[in-house]
Amino acid sequence: MVRQILPTQNNAPVLVIGGGPAGCTMAILLAESGRECIVIEDGNTPEMIVGESLIPAVVPILKRLGVTDTIDKVCNRKPGVTFLHDELEPVEFRFPINRNGVPNFSWNAPRPSFDKVLRDRAVEVGARFVLQRAGLEKGIVGGKELALDEETLVAAGLKEQPSFIIDATGRVRIAAKTLGIEASRGTRTDISHFAHFTGGMRPDPAGTVVIIRLAGGGWAWVIPLPDRVSIGIVVGKEIAKSLGATAEERLANVMANEPLLQPYASGAKCISKTATYSNYQLTSTRGHGAGWASIGDAYGFVDPMLSSGLFMGLESARSLFDATFGAGLSPDDARRWSKAADGHYRDMGRWFRSWEELISYFYNGDLFRLCLAGGEATQKYNNPVSRFMEMQTSRRISGMASGATTRSPINRNFLRFVIRNLTWGARPADELKIR
Ligand SMILES: Cc1cc2nc3c(=O)[nH]c(=O)nc-3n(C[C@H](O)[C@H](O)[C@H](O)COP(=O)(O)OP(=O)(O)OC[C@H]3O[C@@H](n4cnc5c(N)ncnc54)[C@H](O)[C@@H]3O)c2cc1C
């Protein structure tokens, strides 16, 4: 591969902390552009990692990283999502064909295999991986806010500080925590338990992810992976306590007692540990500073509903790279660098707000109310106008959930309009919401 050497005043390596999907995306782009890049990864990856259902908007990024053929071999394709609501007919979303270069499918990813594909690619294009838990120190060193501690410098084989530090440590948020940067929290305080199973019913059509509103509160996912199915629950903390003392008990309790989940649970054998995640709705109030920037979950994560997390991790790396290193900027040119990075984080803000709004319609019942009203209108009037509106609404929601048109002002305004004006007579959203 021909490498393009970018103009820079400071040729010291760029150091990425964290070799998850966001860190590896940044490492691949840096190495391919001719930048020396070191990834410090602590290897502290749990057996069970969430982030198994991807949205179609990841496909163009993975294509750019040169990994789609390998991903296609280790993951299975996902054509869409079916929402099962205990009081409504199933709502099926198929991803729309080719919007903004985004195809009509994505993948369900066994995370260890998915992460390995990205790591192998980063090594192949020249990034150097160091197995070490990185440590940072606060303080202005050479005009930079953060410095690697001595142990990390030695482990990385560096005699001087890197030219730039990228924090891709996920929820560890090493840079923000070292600098005492606060995170704004989302409105939900759910807890999630999940595990892998063989033997139960698999969603149909093949690869479809099933999201279930649980009668007892919260929601569940069924994600078909190549040789197993991932089943997870997302419930409020009080509901979780009432379901049992341990993660295993709670998951088993919901799988045994929720009618819409039972077909997937019946005959299913658990083949993994049950993992727990909580307190995950976090976005840093500042994403970058002199000599550092954060990407992926280390910067922010909205919510597991609609599976935007991995896409946002990859996109935040791509977008920061393109705005800065990829545009030939040097971190030493602090004024231009900072302006470009500010633009990137404003863009991230637009992504977060758009996902938050779309996701809120699922939680607060508006979306289910809209589906109910649309179905009733089509049945009652069955005229071209009602059919057109139903088709438009469904297509726009699918496009937004795929990541292709999530931020489109036209689509966002359209959804606001139909929710406000075309839901007359339908049951109140409050009765249909996810508790
Ligand atoms: C309940 C739940 C369900 C989810 N479901 C989905 C889903 O279906 N689809 C989806 O797209 N997203 C989902 N997500 C989000 C998704 O898991 C994350 O957005 C994604 O994993 C973030 O990737 P990342 O690279 O930023 O961080 P991570 O994947 O967390 O990677 C961070 C890496 O940094 C390493 N590290 C940490 N600290 C250090 C250190 N000091 N030194 C060296 N290395 C370090 C870690 O070991 C790890 O390898 C879900 C999240 C939750 C909470």
The ligand as an SDF file (V2000), in Angstrom:
LIG
                    3D

 53 58  0  0  0  0  0  0  0  0999 V2000
  -26.2570   -2.7170   27.7230 C   0  0  0  0  0  0  0  0  0  0  0  0
  -25.5440   -2.2430   26.4730 C   0  0  0  0  0  0  0  0  0  0  0  0
  -25.8760   -2.8120   25.2440 C   0  0  0  0  0  0  0  0  0  0  0  0
  -25.2210   -2.3690   24.0800 C   0  0  0  0  0  0  0  0  0  0  0  0
  -25.5850   -2.8930   22.8660 N   0  0  0  0  0  0  0  0  0  0  0  0
  -25.0420   -2.4080   21.7430 C   0  0  0  0  0  0  0  0  0  0  0  0
  -25.4310   -2.9040   20.4630 C   0  0  0  0  0  0  0  0  0  0  0  0
  -26.2510   -3.8220   20.3520 O   0  0  0  0  0  0  0  0  0  0  0  0
  -24.8480   -2.3620   19.3650 N   0  0  0  0  0  0  0  0  0  0  0  0
  -23.9180   -1.3600   19.4500 C   0  0  0  0  0  0  0  0  0  0  0  0
  -23.4510   -0.8930   18.4100 O   0  0  0  0  0  0  0  0  0  0  0  0
  -23.5100   -0.8920   20.6470 N   0  0  0  0  0  0  0  0  0  0  0  0
  -24.0420   -1.3870   21.7810 C   0  0  0  0  0  0  0  0  0  0  0  0
  -23.6020   -0.9340   22.9860 N   0  0  0  0  0  0  0  0  0  0  0  0
  -22.5000    0.0470   23.0230 C   0  0  0  0  0  0  0  0  0  0  0  0
  -21.1470   -0.5580   22.6590 C   0  0  0  0  0  0  0  0  0  0  0  0
  -20.8850   -1.6960   23.4420 O   0  0  0  0  0  0  0  0  0  0  0  0
  -20.0640    0.4910   22.8650 C   0  0  0  0  0  0  0  0  0  0  0  0
  -20.5000    1.7070   22.3230 O   0  0  0  0  0  0  0  0  0  0  0  0
  -18.7280    0.1020   22.2070 C   0  0  0  0  0  0  0  0  0  0  0  0
  -18.2310   -1.0810   22.7520 O   0  0  0  0  0  0  0  0  0  0  0  0
  -17.7040    1.2160   22.4260 C   0  0  0  0  0  0  0  0  0  0  0  0
  -16.4830    0.8900   21.8260 O   0  0  0  0  0  0  0  0  0  0  0  0
  -15.1540    1.6370   22.3050 P   0  0  0  0  0  0  0  0  0  0  0  0
  -14.0720    1.2090   21.3830 O   0  0  0  0  0  0  0  0  0  0  0  0
  -15.4060    3.0810   22.4830 O   0  0  0  0  0  0  0  0  0  0  0  0
  -14.8760    1.0760   23.7830 O   0  0  0  0  0  0  0  0  0  0  0  0
  -14.5730   -0.4020   24.3080 P   0  0  0  0  0  0  0  0  0  0  0  0
  -15.1490   -1.4260   23.4060 O   0  0  0  0  0  0  0  0  0  0  0  0
  -15.0150   -0.3980   25.7280 O   0  0  0  0  0  0  0  0  0  0  0  0
  -12.9820   -0.5260   24.2440 O   0  0  0  0  0  0  0  0  0  0  0  0
  -12.1540    0.1200   25.1750 C   0  0  0  0  0  0  0  0  0  0  0  0
  -10.8320   -0.6380   25.2780 C   0  0  0  0  0  0  0  0  0  0  0  0
   -9.9240    0.1060   26.0780 O   0  0  0  0  0  0  0  0  0  0  0  0
   -9.2350   -0.7780   26.9600 C   0  0  0  0  0  0  0  0  0  0  0  0
   -8.7700    0.0290   28.0940 N   0  0  0  0  0  0  0  0  0  0  0  0
   -9.4990    0.6490   29.0540 C   0  0  0  0  0  0  0  0  0  0  0  0
   -8.7100    1.3230   29.9110 N   0  0  0  0  0  0  0  0  0  0  0  0
   -7.4330    1.1250   29.4890 C   0  0  0  0  0  0  0  0  0  0  0  0
   -6.1530    1.5750   29.9650 C   0  0  0  0  0  0  0  0  0  0  0  0
   -6.0330    2.3540   31.0340 N   0  0  0  0  0  0  0  0  0  0  0  0
   -5.0580    1.1780   29.2840 N   0  0  0  0  0  0  0  0  0  0  0  0
   -5.1490    0.3980   28.1890 C   0  0  0  0  0  0  0  0  0  0  0  0
   -6.3240   -0.0570   27.6950 N   0  0  0  0  0  0  0  0  0  0  0  0
   -7.4600    0.3060   28.3430 C   0  0  0  0  0  0  0  0  0  0  0  0
  -10.3090   -1.8250   27.2960 C   0  0  0  0  0  0  0  0  0  0  0  0
   -9.7440   -3.0410   27.7710 O   0  0  0  0  0  0  0  0  0  0  0  0
  -10.9950   -2.0090   25.9340 C   0  0  0  0  0  0  0  0  0  0  0  0
  -10.3490   -2.9780   25.1540 O   0  0  0  0  0  0  0  0  0  0  0  0
  -24.2150   -1.3550   24.1640 C   0  0  0  0  0  0  0  0  0  0  0  0
  -23.8780   -0.8080   25.4060 C   0  0  0  0  0  0  0  0  0  0  0  0
  -24.5360   -1.2400   26.5460 C   0  0  0  0  0  0  0  0  0  0  0  0
  -24.1700   -0.6260   27.8660 C   0  0  0  0  0  0  0  0  0  0  0  0
  1  2  1  0
  2  3  1  0
  2 52  2  0
  3  4  2  0
  4  5  1  0
  4 50  1  0
  5  6  2  0
  6  7  1  0
  6 13  1  0
  7  8  2  0
  7  9  1  0
  9 10  1  0
 10 11  2  0
 10 12  1  0
 12 13  2  0
 13 14  1  0
 14 15  1  0
 14 50  1  0
 15 16  1  0
 16 17  1  0
 16 18  1  0
 18 19  1  0
 18 20  1  0
 20 21  1  0
 20 22  1  0
 22 23  1  0
 23 24  1  0
 24 25  2  0
 24 26  1  0
 24 27  1  0
 27 28  1  0
 28 29  2  0
 28 30  1  0
 28 31  1  0
 31 32  1  0
 32 33  1  0
 33 34  1  0
 33 48  1  0
 34 35  1  0
 35 36  1  0
 35 46  1  0
 36 37  1  0
 36 45  1  0
 37 38  2  0
 38 39  1  0
 39 40  1  0
 39 45  2  0
 40 41  1  0
 40 42  2  0
 42 43  1  0
 43 44  2  0
 44 45  1  0
 46 47  1  0
 46 48  1  0
 48 49  1  0
 50 51  2  0
 51 52  1  0
 52 53  1  0
M  END
$$$$
